[in-house]
Amino acid sequence: FAFVILIMVSYLFLLVVCLEVQIIPAHGEISLGESKFFMCEAIFGKFMIKKKTHFRLSFFNLIIKKDVRFKILSNNHLQIHGIKKTDEGLYTCEARLMARGEIDLRVIKVIVNVRPTVRILQSELNATADVGQPAKMTCAVDGFPEPMVTWTRNGVDLEAGEKYSFNEDGSEITIMDVTKLDEGEYTCIAKNKAGKDDKELSLRVFVKPKITYIMNQTSSEMDEQVTLTCEASGDPTPTISWSSGDHVFTEGEQSPDGNVVVRSDARVSSLTLKYVKYTDAGQYLCTARSAIGEDDQRAYLEVRYTPKISGTVAVYTWERNPVNITCEVKAFPSDVSTVWLRDGLQLPNSNTSNIKIFRTPTSSYLQVTPEYESDFGSYNCTASNEMGTESKEFLLIQAEVPSVPSIVEVRPFSTTALIQYEEPESTGGVPVLKYKALWRMKGKGDWMQRVYEATDDSSNEVTITGLKPETSYELKLTAINGKGESERSLAEFFKTQPVRNPNPPKLEGTLQPKGNSLKVSWTKQDDGGSPILHYLVRYKPIHATEWKPEIRQPSDSEYVVLRGLKWDTEYNIYVVAENEKGKSTPATMSFKTSSKPEAIPATQGCSSTALSMNIILWAGILVVAFVLLLLAVDVTCFFVNKCGLIMCLCGKSGTGTKGNNLEEGKAAFMKDESKEPIVEVRTEDECTANHNAAGPIEPNETTPLTKPE
């Protein structure tokens, strides 16, 4: 019975217990390039069955034994040598129990992890400090699974915040507001299950030049030396230069006498003045430059010195003509006391009523009105400050009349003559103001004269007019200044030309605001001894072959306006003067019209007629409106106050206590229907009779009302 029970239990065990396959290890993660063993076991209950098992690479659908890197050992181990990324996939271990016809299998997923690699696209990055700009550094990372990227500097992990920010995968770091302290090495680290890799990147931070030290200096004139010092920072190290005004100082001695010396060493530069002069005072500019920028600051050198006096030493004038003697003073400190002296006496005084003094912050003016010969002579200006005193003598000299001017050439025409002259050798100490030309017929008659204002140009020529054709004349010239008139020059003789064709006029063109109109003005020249009859004007585009129709202008005309010209076109113009003898040679000129505007304003396009019509129209509207307004006021007065023009014309009477009718007269009553009239009653005949006769005046808007009866 026990044996039967044992057999039955064994049978039941065989029915319940199944074949089971196990793969060790159960997870198949392998690093790229490694070799790996996988053990496959077939278990029946608690017993291991040593049966042949088969491994297959289901991913390739190939039997493993076809790849030499894959080996199935006798102990059912699967060995993979030098695993590749392409070896990833599902691997199946299959076991068969032939006695029971039972089959079992297990599948393991093999994952190949790839160790991270970090690649640097730019190993060194340049940035500029203190300009509010960020710097970005990037590393390219590969690996499986996806690596985690971190950044370190000097062994310290960098975290996202105000200073640093990162992109999504961490491969790019942004450094905010770069400063010089951010310069150095940064490490990009990538980690995953297969390992880690890192690379270093270098950040080079350049700093713009900045003046860090400069100081103003104060010195006294003729001190041995004074030095201005300038210090600057920056990376790369800046070069430092000095300048004053337009003059740039370079390294070494800057003047023949060696008075200015510049020395530079690394980030410091100095400018030394060995012997200080008052003209050295002012600002000196220190400039620090490098490849990425520059900075500059000014140092001010104050030089304390005694007053320096300048001004015109010799001043000319004449009796009763006031003149200013100017004493210009430069000094530092600028608190200066200035006095005028003559013969040791301070001016003005009780004996000098003809002298006044005017002052400005930098000058003192002595105004002298000479009355006697003794007023001319030497005057002394003395200026003092805390550094010392300076004096200077000024001379007041009596002016003379100019010397005689000389006539260089006379160019006679029929009725005019052009005189060229040389200025007098001596102006007498004061400017020549005018020139006087005197002429008459040769050896007879009174002298004709004309005065010409002296000009600043160097033409030195005047023109006399009103001469007779083919007549001999003699000519003299004098110069005039404030003192008086020079002697007359030697006589110059000339003979006018006979009656002939006129000289061409002088032309001047003025482009009008519209742009395609030109005003051509002319100045009459010598008429050739015969009055100008008219001026002939012709014009044409410069590239045209035919001239526009001739325009004839009267002799007293001075200009013509050419309208309706082509836009952006160059024109030739000539003007001819004509007298009884014939025509002058043409006076010519060229000009170019403006480019055509895109749109011409309406005010420019309206003709004068249209403008006049608009004015008349608006005036008519205003008059009608004014008349209607007056009519409305009059109607209101008629119905409200029983007065006005309509009341007078209609002759409407009011109601009164005296029983007056329409023929007897009319009266205006108060607005409150009072029966008392406020003006006297008169008949229409009396109104008519008194309209043009003396007597009581009919009330109007400005006539006071009479008292009621």
C-alpha positions as CSV (number, residue, x, y, z in Angstrom):
1,F,0.0,0.0,0.0
2,A,2.8,2.4,0.8
3,F,4.5,1.6,-2.4
4,V,1.3,2.3,-4.3
5,I,1.0,5.6,-2.4
6,L,4.6,6.5,-3.3
7,I,4.0,5.8,-7.0
8,M,0.9,7.9,-7.0
9,V,2.6,10.8,-5.3
10,S,5.5,10.6,-7.8
11,Y,3.1,10.6,-10.6
12,L,1.3,13.6,-9.2
13,F,4.6,15.4,-8.8
14,L,5.5,14.7,-12.4
15,L,2.1,16.1,-13.4
16,V,2.4,19.3,-11.3
17,V,6.1,20.2,-11.7
18,C,7.0,21.7,-15.0
19,L,10.2,22.4,-16.9
20,E,11.7,25.9,-16.2
21,V,14.5,27.8,-17.9
22,Q,16.6,30.4,-16.1
23,I,19.2,32.9,-17.5
24,I,21.8,34.4,-15.2
25,P,22.2,37.3,-15.0
26,A,18.6,38.2,-15.7
27,H,19.4,41.7,-17.0
28,G,21.6,42.2,-20.0
29,E,23.2,45.6,-19.8
30,I,26.7,45.6,-21.2
31,S,29.2,48.4,-21.9
32,L,30.4,48.8,-25.4
33,G,33.5,46.7,-26.1
34,E,33.2,44.4,-23.1
35,S,32.9,40.6,-23.1
36,K,30.0,39.0,-21.2
37,F,28.8,35.5,-20.1
38,F,25.2,34.5,-19.9
39,M,24.4,31.1,-18.1
40,C,21.2,29.3,-19.1
41,E,19.8,26.5,-16.8
42,A,16.9,24.1,-17.2
43,I,15.3,23.2,-13.9
44,F,12.7,20.5,-13.2
45,G,11.4,21.2,-9.8
46,K,14.5,21.4,-7.6
47,F,16.6,19.4,-10.0
48,M,18.7,20.7,-12.8
49,I,18.3,18.8,-16.0
50,K,21.4,18.6,-18.1
51,K,19.8,18.7,-21.5
52,K,21.0,20.5,-24.6
53,T,19.8,24.0,-24.8
54,H,19.8,26.3,-27.8
55,F,20.5,30.1,-27.8
56,R,19.2,32.2,-30.6
57,L,19.5,35.9,-31.5
58,S,16.0,36.6,-32.3
59,F,16.8,40.2,-33.4
60,F,18.8,39.0,-36.3
61,N,16.8,35.8,-36.6
62,L,20.1,33.9,-36.9
63,I,21.5,31.0,-35.0
64,I,24.3,32.4,-32.8
65,K,26.9,29.9,-33.9
66,K,27.1,31.7,-37.2
67,D,29.0,34.7,-35.6
68,V,32.4,33.8,-34.2
69,R,32.1,36.4,-31.5
70,F,29.3,34.4,-30.0
71,K,30.1,31.0,-28.3
72,I,27.9,28.5,-26.4
73,L,30.1,26.7,-23.9
74,S,29.6,23.2,-22.8
75,N,28.2,24.3,-19.5
76,N,25.4,26.2,-21.3
77,H,27.1,29.6,-21.0
78,L,26.7,32.1,-23.8
79,Q,29.9,34.1,-24.2
80,I,29.9,37.4,-26.3
81,H,33.3,38.9,-27.1
82,G,33.8,42.6,-27.8
83,I,30.2,43.6,-27.9
84,K,29.1,46.2,-30.4
85,K,26.1,48.6,-30.4
86,T,24.7,46.5,-33.2
87,D,24.6,43.5,-30.8
88,E,21.7,45.0,-28.9
89,G,18.5,43.0,-29.0
90,L,16.6,40.0,-27.6
91,Y,18.4,36.7,-26.9
92,T,16.4,33.5,-26.3
93,C,17.4,30.3,-24.4
94,E,15.4,27.2,-25.2
95,A,15.3,23.9,-23.2
96,R,13.6,20.6,-24.2
97,L,12.7,17.6,-21.9
98,M,12.5,14.8,-24.4
99,A,10.9,12.3,-22.0
100,R,7.9,14.5,-21.5
101,G,8.1,16.3,-24.9
102,E,8.2,19.5,-22.9
103,I,9.9,22.8,-24.1
104,D,10.6,26.0,-22.2
105,L,12.4,29.2,-23.1
106,R,13.5,32.5,-21.7
107,V,14.2,35.8,-23.4
108,I,16.7,38.4,-22.2
109,K,17.1,41.9,-23.6
110,V,20.7,42.9,-24.1
111,I,21.3,46.7,-23.9
112,V,24.7,48.0,-25.0
113,N,25.7,51.1,-23.0
114,V,28.1,53.5,-24.7
115,R,30.6,55.5,-22.5
116,P,30.1,59.3,-22.9
117,T,32.5,61.3,-25.1
118,V,32.9,65.0,-24.8
119,R,33.9,67.0,-27.9
120,I,35.0,70.7,-27.7
121,L,34.2,72.9,-30.7
122,Q,36.1,75.9,-29.4
123,S,38.7,75.3,-26.7
124,E,39.3,79.0,-25.9
125,L,36.6,81.7,-25.8
126,N,37.3,85.4,-25.7
127,A,34.9,87.8,-23.9
128,T,35.0,91.5,-22.9
129,A,34.5,92.4,-19.3
130,D,32.2,95.1,-17.8
131,V,30.1,95.7,-20.9
132,G,27.0,93.8,-19.7
133,Q,27.4,91.0,-22.3
134,P,27.1,87.3,-21.6
135,A,29.6,84.6,-22.6
136,K,28.6,81.2,-23.9
137,M,30.6,77.9,-23.9
138,T,29.5,74.7,-25.5
139,C,30.5,71.1,-25.4
140,A,29.1,68.3,-27.7
141,V,28.3,65.1,-25.8
142,D,27.6,61.6,-27.1
143,G,26.8,58.3,-25.2
144,F,24.1,55.8,-24.3
145,P,22.1,56.2,-22.2
146,E,22.0,59.9,-22.7
147,P,24.7,61.3,-20.4
148,M,24.1,63.8,-17.7
149,V,26.2,67.0,-18.3
150,T,27.6,69.1,-15.5
151,W,30.0,72.0,-15.4
152,T,32.7,72.7,-12.8
153,R,35.3,75.4,-12.2
154,N,38.2,74.8,-9.9
155,G,36.5,71.6,-8.7
156,V,33.3,73.4,-7.7
157,D,30.0,72.5,-9.4
158,L,28.3,75.4,-11.2
159,E,24.6,75.7,-10.6
160,A,21.9,77.7,-12.5
161,G,21.1,81.1,-11.0
162,E,21.8,84.8,-11.6
163,K,25.4,84.1,-12.7
164,Y,25.0,80.9,-14.7
165,S,22.3,79.4,-16.9
166,F,22.2,76.2,-18.9
167,N,20.3,74.9,-22.0
168,E,18.0,71.9,-21.7
169,D,20.6,69.1,-21.9
170,G,23.3,71.1,-20.0
171,S,25.8,71.1,-22.9
172,E,25.8,74.9,-23.1
173,I,26.6,77.3,-20.2
174,T,26.0,81.0,-20.3
175,I,27.9,83.3,-18.0
176,M,26.0,86.5,-17.2
177,D,27.7,90.0,-17.0
178,V,31.2,88.8,-17.6
179,T,33.9,90.3,-15.4
180,K,37.7,89.7,-15.2
181,L,37.0,87.3,-12.2
182,D,35.2,84.9,-14.6
183,E,38.5,84.2,-16.5
184,G,39.8,80.7,-16.2
185,E,39.3,77.0,-17.0
186,Y,35.8,75.5,-17.1
187,T,35.2,71.7,-17.2
188,C,32.4,70.0,-19.1
189,I,31.6,66.6,-17.5
190,A,29.4,63.9,-19.0
191,K,28.3,60.8,-17.0
192,N,26.1,57.7,-17.7
193,K,26.1,54.0,-16.7
194,A,29.0,53.2,-19.0
195,G,31.3,55.8,-17.5
196,K,32.2,59.4,-17.7
197,D,34.3,61.9,-19.8
198,D,35.3,65.5,-19.4
199,K,37.0,68.3,-21.3
200,E,38.3,71.7,-20.3
201,L,37.4,75.0,-21.9
202,S,39.3,78.2,-21.4
203,L,37.6,81.6,-21.0
204,R,39.8,84.6,-21.7
205,V,38.3,87.9,-20.5
206,F,39.6,91.1,-21.9
207,V,39.0,94.4,-20.1
208,K,38.5,97.7,-21.8
209,P,41.0,100.4,-20.8
210,K,40.0,102.5,-17.9
211,I,41.8,105.5,-16.4
212,T,42.2,104.7,-12.7
213,Y,44.2,107.7,-11.5
214,I,44.8,111.2,-12.8
215,M,45.1,114.4,-10.7
216,N,45.1,118.1,-11.4
217,Q,48.2,120.2,-10.6
218,T,48.8,123.7,-9.6
219,S,52.2,125.5,-10.2
220,S,53.7,128.9,-10.3
221,E,55.4,130.4,-13.3
222,M,59.1,129.5,-13.6
223,D,58.9,126.7,-11.1
224,E,61.5,124.0,-11.8
225,Q,59.1,121.4,-13.0
226,V,55.6,120.0,-12.6
227,T,54.5,116.4,-13.4
228,L,51.1,115.1,-14.5
229,T,50.5,111.4,-13.8
230,C,48.0,109.1,-15.4
231,E,47.4,105.4,-14.6
232,A,45.2,103.0,-16.5
233,S,44.0,99.4,-16.3
234,G,42.9,97.0,-19.0
235,D,43.7,93.7,-20.6
236,P,45.5,93.7,-22.9
237,T,47.7,96.4,-21.3
238,P,46.7,99.7,-22.9
239,T,49.1,102.3,-24.3
240,I,48.8,105.7,-22.8
241,S,49.3,109.0,-24.7
242,W,49.0,112.7,-23.8
243,S,47.6,115.6,-25.8
244,S,46.8,119.2,-25.4
245,G,44.6,120.9,-27.9
246,D,45.6,119.6,-31.3
247,H,49.1,118.7,-30.2
248,V,49.8,115.0,-29.4
249,F,52.8,114.2,-27.2
250,T,54.6,111.0,-27.8
251,E,57.3,109.2,-25.8
252,G,60.4,111.2,-25.0
253,E,61.2,114.9,-25.3
254,Q,58.6,116.9,-27.2
255,S,60.3,120.3,-27.8
256,P,63.7,121.5,-29.0
257,D,64.5,122.9,-25.6
258,G,63.5,119.6,-23.9
259,N,60.9,121.4,-21.8
260,V,58.2,118.7,-22.2
261,V,59.1,115.1,-21.5
262,V,56.7,112.1,-21.6
263,R,57.6,108.8,-19.9
264,S,55.6,105.6,-19.9
265,D,56.0,102.3,-17.9
266,A,53.5,99.5,-18.1
267,R,50.2,101.1,-16.9
268,V,51.6,104.4,-15.8
269,S,52.5,107.5,-17.9
270,S,53.8,110.9,-16.8
271,L,54.1,114.3,-18.6
272,T,56.7,116.6,-17.1
273,L,57.1,120.3,-17.8
274,K,60.6,121.2,-16.7
275,Y,60.2,125.0,-16.7
276,V,56.6,126.1,-16.3
277,K,55.3,129.1,-18.3
278,Y,51.9,130.7,-18.0
279,T,51.0,129.5,-21.5
280,D,51.3,125.9,-20.3
281,A,48.2,126.3,-18.2
282,G,45.1,124.5,-19.5
283,Q,43.8,120.9,-19.8
284,Y,45.9,117.9,-20.8
285,L,44.1,114.8,-22.1
286,C,45.3,111.4,-21.0
287,T,44.1,108.6,-23.4
288,A,44.4,104.9,-22.8
289,R,44.0,102.7,-25.9
290,S,44.0,99.0,-26.6
291,A,42.6,96.8,-29.4
292,I,39.2,96.6,-27.7
293,G,38.6,100.2,-26.8
294,E,39.8,103.4,-25.2
295,D,39.2,105.7,-22.3
296,D,40.3,109.3,-21.6
297,Q,40.2,111.8,-18.8
298,R,41.5,115.4,-18.4
299,A,44.0,116.8,-16.0
300,Y,44.0,120.5,-15.5
301,L,47.2,122.4,-14.9
302,E,46.8,125.8,-13.1
303,V,49.7,128.1,-13.4
304,R,49.9,131.1,-11.1
305,Y,51.5,134.1,-12.7
306,T,51.8,137.8,-12.6
307,P,49.6,139.8,-15.0
308,K,50.5,139.8,-18.7
309,I,49.4,142.9,-20.6
310,S,48.7,143.0,-24.3
311,G,47.0,145.4,-26.7
312,T,47.8,147.8,-29.6
313,V,50.7,149.9,-28.5
314,A,50.3,152.7,-31.0
315,V,46.8,154.2,-31.2
316,Y,46.0,156.9,-33.8
317,T,43.3,159.6,-33.6
318,W,42.8,163.4,-34.1
319,E,41.5,166.3,-32.2
320,R,38.0,165.9,-30.7
321,N,37.8,162.3,-32.0
322,P,37.4,159.9,-29.0
323,V,39.5,156.7,-29.1
324,N,39.9,153.7,-26.8
325,I,43.3,152.5,-25.7
326,T,42.9,148.9,-24.7
327,C,44.8,147.2,-21.9
328,E,44.1,143.4,-22.1
329,V,45.2,141.6,-19.0
330,K,45.7,137.9,-18.5
331,A,46.5,136.7,-14.9
332,F,46.0,133.9,-12.4
333,P,44.7,134.5,-9.8
334,S,42.3,136.6,-11.9
335,D,41.6,139.1,-9.1
336,V,43.5,141.9,-10.8
337,S,43.7,145.6,-10.0
338,T,44.3,147.8,-13.1
339,V,45.2,151.5,-13.0
340,W,46.1,154.0,-15.8
341,L,48.9,156.5,-15.2
342,R,50.3,159.5,-17.1
343,D,53.3,161.4,-15.9
344,G,53.1,159.5,-12.6
345,L,49.5,160.6,-12.0
346,Q,46.6,158.2,-11.9
347,L,43.8,158.8,-14.4
348,P,41.3,160.2,-14.5
349,N,41.9,163.2,-12.2
350,S,40.7,166.7,-11.8
351,N,42.7,167.9,-14.8
352,T,41.5,165.3,-17.2
353,S,37.8,165.8,-18.0
354,N,38.3,164.4,-21.4
355,I,39.3,160.9,-20.2
356,K,37.0,158.0,-19.1
357,I,37.8,154.5,-18.1
358,F,35.6,151.4,-18.9
359,R,36.3,147.9,-17.6
360,T,35.5,144.3,-18.4
361,P,36.7,141.2,-16.6
362,T,39.7,140.9,-18.9
363,S,40.3,144.4,-20.2
364,S,40.5,148.0,-19.2
365,Y,39.7,150.7,-21.8
366,L,41.0,154.3,-21.5
367,Q,38.8,156.5,-23.6
368,V,40.6,159.7,-24.6
369,T,39.1,162.6,-26.5
370,P,42.1,164.8,-27.5
371,E,41.5,168.5,-27.1
372,Y,45.0,169.8,-27.2
373,E,48.4,168.8,-28.6
374,S,49.4,167.8,-25.1
375,D,46.8,165.1,-25.0
376,F,48.8,163.0,-27.4
377,G,51.7,161.0,-26.0
378,S,52.4,158.1,-23.6
379,Y,49.9,156.4,-21.3
380,N,50.8,153.7,-18.7
381,C,48.6,150.7,-17.8
382,T,49.6,148.9,-14.6
383,A,48.0,145.6,-13.5
384,S,48.6,143.8,-10.2
385,N,47.6,140.6,-8.5
386,E,49.0,138.6,-5.5
387,M,51.8,137.2,-7.7
388,G,53.2,140.6,-8.8
389,T,52.8,143.7,-10.9
390,E,53.2,144.4,-14.7
391,S,53.2,147.7,-16.6
392,K,53.0,148.6,-20.2
393,E,53.3,151.9,-22.1
394,F,50.8,152.8,-24.8
395,L,51.2,155.7,-27.3
396,L,48.4,158.0,-28.4
397,I,49.6,159.4,-31.8
398,Q,48.0,162.2,-33.8
399,A,46.7,160.9,-37.1
400,E,47.6,162.5,-40.4
401,V,45.8,162.6,-43.7
402,P,46.6,159.8,-46.1
403,S,49.4,160.1,-48.6
404,V,48.5,160.6,-52.2
405,P,47.0,157.6,-54.0
406,S,48.4,156.8,-57.5
407,I,46.4,156.2,-60.7
408,V,47.6,153.0,-62.4
409,E,45.4,152.8,-65.5
410,V,42.4,154.5,-67.0
411,R,40.2,152.5,-69.4
412,P,38.0,155.0,-71.3
413,F,34.7,154.1,-73.0
414,S,32.3,156.4,-74.8
415,T,30.5,157.8,-71.7
416,T,32.4,156.1,-68.8
417,A,35.9,155.4,-67.7
418,L,37.2,152.6,-65.4
419,I,40.0,153.8,-63.1
420,Q,42.4,151.4,-61.5
421,Y,44.5,152.8,-58.6
422,E,47.0,152.0,-55.9
423,E,46.2,152.6,-52.2
424,P,48.3,155.4,-50.5
425,E,51.5,154.2,-49.0
426,S,50.6,155.8,-45.7
427,T,47.0,155.8,-44.3
428,G,47.9,158.4,-41.6
429,G,47.5,155.9,-38.8
430,V,43.7,155.4,-39.4
431,P,41.9,153.5,-42.2
432,V,41.2,155.1,-45.5
433,L,37.4,155.5,-45.6
434,K,36.7,156.9,-49.1
435,Y,38.3,157.9,-52.4
436,K,37.4,161.0,-54.4
437,A,37.7,161.1,-58.2
438,L,37.9,164.6,-59.9
439,W,37.7,165.1,-63.6
440,R,37.1,167.8,-66.2
441,M,37.6,168.4,-69.9
442,K,41.3,168.8,-70.5
443,G,42.6,172.2,-69.4
444,K,39.2,173.9,-69.0
445,G,35.9,173.9,-67.0
446,D,35.0,173.1,-63.5
447,W,36.1,169.9,-61.8
448,M,33.4,167.3,-61.5
449,Q,33.7,164.9,-58.6
450,R,32.4,161.7,-57.1
451,V,33.1,160.0,-53.8
452,Y,33.5,156.2,-53.6
453,E,33.4,154.1,-50.4
454,A,36.6,152.2,-49.8
455,T,36.1,148.4,-50.1
456,D,37.7,145.5,-48.5
457,D,38.4,143.6,-51.7
458,S,41.6,144.0,-53.7
459,S,40.0,145.3,-57.0
460,N,41.0,148.9,-56.3
461,E,38.9,150.3,-59.1
462,V,36.1,152.9,-59.6
463,T,34.0,154.0,-62.5
464,I,33.2,157.6,-63.5
465,T,30.1,158.2,-65.6
466,G,28.4,161.1,-67.5
467,L,31.3,161.6,-69.9
468,K,31.0,162.9,-73.5
469,P,32.0,160.7,-76.4
470,E,35.3,161.4,-78.2
471,T,36.4,164.0,-75.6
472,S,39.7,164.6,-73.8
473,Y,39.6,164.6,-70.0
474,E,42.1,165.0,-67.1
475,L,41.6,163.0,-63.9
476,K,42.9,163.3,-60.3
477,L,42.3,161.1,-57.3
478,T,42.4,161.7,-53.5
479,A,42.1,159.5,-50.4
480,I,40.1,160.4,-47.3
481,N,40.4,159.2,-43.7
482,G,38.9,160.4,-40.5
483,K,41.5,163.1,-40.2
484,G,40.9,164.5,-43.6
485,E,41.6,164.4,-47.3
486,S,45.0,163.8,-49.0
487,E,46.5,166.0,-51.6
488,R,45.4,165.3,-55.2
489,S,47.3,162.9,-57.3
490,L,49.1,163.9,-60.5
491,A,46.7,164.4,-63.4
492,E,46.0,161.5,-65.7
493,F,44.8,162.3,-69.2
494,F,42.5,160.2,-71.4
495,K,40.1,160.5,-74.3
496,T,36.8,158.9,-74.4
497,Q,35.8,156.7,-77.4
498,P,33.5,157.9,-80.1
499,V,29.8,156.8,-80.2
500,R,29.8,153.1,-80.7
501,N,27.9,150.0,-79.8
502,P,27.2,149.6,-76.0
503,N,29.2,147.3,-73.7
504,P,27.4,144.1,-72.7
505,P,25.6,144.2,-69.4
506,K,26.6,142.3,-66.3
507,L,24.3,139.3,-65.7
508,E,23.1,137.6,-62.5
509,G,20.7,134.7,-62.3
510,T,18.4,133.8,-59.4
511,L,16.5,130.5,-59.4
512,Q,12.9,131.1,-58.3
513,P,11.3,129.1,-55.5
514,K,9.1,127.1,-57.9
515,G,12.3,125.6,-59.3
516,N,11.6,125.9,-63.0
517,S,11.7,129.7,-63.2
518,L,14.7,132.0,-63.3
519,K,15.1,135.7,-62.7
520,V,17.8,137.1,-65.0
521,S,19.0,140.5,-63.7
522,W,21.4,142.8,-65.5
523,T,23.5,145.9,-64.7
524,K,23.9,148.5,-67.3
525,Q,27.5,149.2,-68.5
526,D,28.8,151.9,-70.8
527,D,26.1,152.8,-73.4
528,G,28.6,153.6,-76.1
529,G,27.7,157.3,-76.1
530,S,24.1,156.7,-77.2
531,P,21.2,155.8,-74.9
532,I,20.2,152.2,-74.6
533,L,17.1,151.5,-76.7
534,H,16.2,148.1,-75.3
535,Y,17.6,144.8,-74.1
536,L,17.2,141.6,-76.1
537,V,17.0,138.3,-74.2
538,R,17.2,134.8,-75.7
539,Y,17.6,131.3,-74.1
540,K,17.5,127.6,-74.9
541,P,18.3,124.3,-73.4
542,I,22.1,123.7,-73.7
543,H,21.6,120.6,-75.9
544,A,18.9,122.2,-78.1
545,T,19.8,123.6,-81.6
546,E,17.2,126.4,-81.8
547,W,16.8,129.4,-79.5
548,K,13.5,130.3,-77.9
549,P,11.7,133.4,-79.3
550,E,13.5,136.7,-78.5
551,I,12.3,138.7,-75.6
552,R,12.6,142.5,-75.9
553,Q,12.8,144.5,-72.7
554,P,12.7,148.4,-72.4
555,S,15.8,150.3,-71.7
556,D,14.8,151.1,-68.1
557,S,14.2,147.4,-67.2
558,E,16.6,145.6,-65.0
559,Y,15.5,142.0,-65.2
560,V,13.3,139.4,-66.8
561,V,11.7,136.2,-65.3
562,L,11.8,133.1,-67.5
563,R,8.9,130.8,-66.5
564,G,7.8,127.3,-67.5
565,L,11.3,125.9,-68.1
566,K,12.0,122.2,-68.3
567,W,12.8,120.5,-65.0
568,D,16.4,119.4,-64.3
569,T,17.7,121.0,-67.5
570,E,20.7,123.2,-68.2
571,Y,20.0,126.4,-70.1
572,N,22.1,128.9,-72.0
573,I,21.0,132.6,-71.8
574,Y,22.3,135.7,-73.5
575,V,21.4,139.3,-73.1
576,V,22.3,142.0,-75.7
577,A,22.1,145.8,-75.1
578,E,21.2,147.9,-78.2
579,N,21.6,151.6,-79.0
580,E,21.3,153.6,-82.2
581,K,24.8,152.4,-83.3
582,G,24.0,148.7,-82.9
583,K,24.1,145.8,-80.5
584,S,26.6,145.0,-77.9
585,T,28.4,141.6,-77.8
586,P,26.2,139.1,-75.9
587,A,26.5,138.8,-72.2
588,T,26.1,135.0,-71.5
589,M,25.4,132.8,-68.5
590,S,24.3,129.2,-67.9
591,F,22.1,127.7,-65.1
592,K,20.3,124.5,-64.3
593,T,16.7,124.1,-63.2
594,S,15.8,122.0,-60.1
595,S,14.6,118.4,-60.3
596,K,10.9,118.1,-60.6
597,P,9.2,117.7,-57.2
598,E,6.9,114.7,-56.5
599,A,4.0,117.0,-55.7
600,I,3.7,120.8,-56.1
601,P,1.8,122.4,-53.1
602,A,-1.5,123.8,-54.1
603,T,-0.5,127.4,-53.1
604,Q,2.3,127.3,-55.7
605,G,0.1,125.9,-58.4
606,C,-2.7,128.5,-58.2
607,S,-2.6,131.4,-60.6
608,S,-2.9,135.0,-59.4
609,T,-6.4,135.2,-61.1
610,A,-7.6,132.1,-59.2
611,L,-6.3,133.6,-56.0
612,S,-8.1,136.9,-56.6
613,M,-11.3,135.1,-57.3
614,N,-11.0,133.2,-54.1
615,I,-10.5,136.4,-52.2
616,I,-13.5,138.1,-53.8
617,L,-15.7,135.0,-53.1
618,W,-14.8,135.0,-49.4
619,A,-15.2,138.7,-49.2
620,G,-18.7,138.4,-50.7
621,I,-19.6,135.6,-48.2
622,L,-18.5,137.7,-45.3
623,V,-20.5,140.8,-46.5
624,V,-23.7,138.8,-46.9
625,A,-23.2,137.2,-43.5
626,F,-22.7,140.6,-41.9
627,V,-25.8,142.0,-43.6
628,L,-27.9,139.1,-42.4
629,L,-26.6,139.6,-38.9
630,L,-27.5,143.3,-38.9
631,L,-31.0,142.4,-40.3
632,A,-31.6,139.8,-37.5
633,V,-30.5,142.4,-34.9
634,D,-32.8,145.0,-36.4
635,V,-35.8,142.7,-36.5
636,T,-35.2,141.8,-32.8
637,C,-35.1,145.5,-31.9
638,F,-38.3,146.1,-33.9
639,F,-40.4,143.4,-32.0
640,V,-38.8,143.8,-28.6
641,N,-37.9,147.5,-28.1
642,K,-40.1,149.1,-30.9
643,C,-37.0,150.7,-32.4
644,G,-34.5,150.2,-35.2
645,L,-34.4,150.8,-39.0
646,I,-37.5,148.7,-39.7
647,M,-39.4,150.7,-37.1
648,C,-38.4,153.9,-38.8
649,L,-39.3,152.6,-42.3
650,C,-42.7,151.1,-41.3
651,G,-43.8,154.0,-39.2
652,K,-45.5,151.8,-36.6
653,S,-47.0,153.8,-33.8
654,G,-47.3,152.8,-30.2
655,T,-50.3,153.2,-27.9
656,G,-50.4,156.4,-25.8
657,T,-52.6,158.1,-23.3
658,K,-52.9,161.2,-25.5
659,G,-54.7,159.3,-28.3
660,N,-52.2,160.2,-31.1
661,N,-52.9,158.5,-34.4
662,L,-50.6,157.4,-37.2
663,E,-50.8,160.7,-39.0
664,E,-50.0,162.7,-35.9
665,G,-46.8,160.9,-34.9
666,K,-45.3,157.9,-33.2
667,A,-43.6,157.2,-29.9
668,A,-41.4,154.4,-28.5
669,F,-42.6,152.8,-25.3
670,M,-40.9,150.9,-22.5
671,K,-40.6,147.2,-22.7
672,D,-42.8,146.8,-19.7
673,E,-45.8,148.3,-21.7
674,S,-45.6,151.6,-19.8
675,K,-47.8,154.3,-21.2
676,E,-45.2,156.9,-20.6
677,P,-43.1,157.6,-23.8
678,I,-39.3,157.8,-23.5
679,V,-38.8,160.1,-26.5
680,E,-40.7,163.1,-27.6
681,V,-43.6,162.8,-30.0
682,R,-43.2,164.3,-33.4
683,T,-45.1,164.0,-36.7
684,E,-43.7,162.3,-39.7
685,D,-43.7,165.8,-41.4
686,E,-41.5,167.1,-38.6
687,C,-39.2,164.1,-39.0
688,T,-38.8,164.7,-42.7
689,A,-38.4,168.4,-42.2
690,N,-35.9,168.1,-39.5
691,H,-33.9,165.4,-41.3
692,N,-31.7,168.0,-43.0
693,A,-32.4,171.0,-40.9
694,A,-31.0,172.3,-37.7
695,G,-32.9,171.5,-34.5
696,P,-33.5,168.5,-32.3
697,I,-31.6,165.4,-33.5
698,E,-33.5,162.1,-33.9
699,P,-32.2,159.6,-31.3
700,N,-30.1,156.7,-32.5
701,E,-28.1,154.0,-30.8
702,T,-25.7,156.5,-29.2
703,T,-28.2,159.3,-28.4
704,P,-29.2,159.5,-24.7
705,L,-32.9,158.9,-24.0
706,T,-35.0,161.9,-22.7
707,K,-36.8,161.8,-19.5
708,P,-40.5,160.6,-19.7
709,E,-43.2,163.2,-19.7
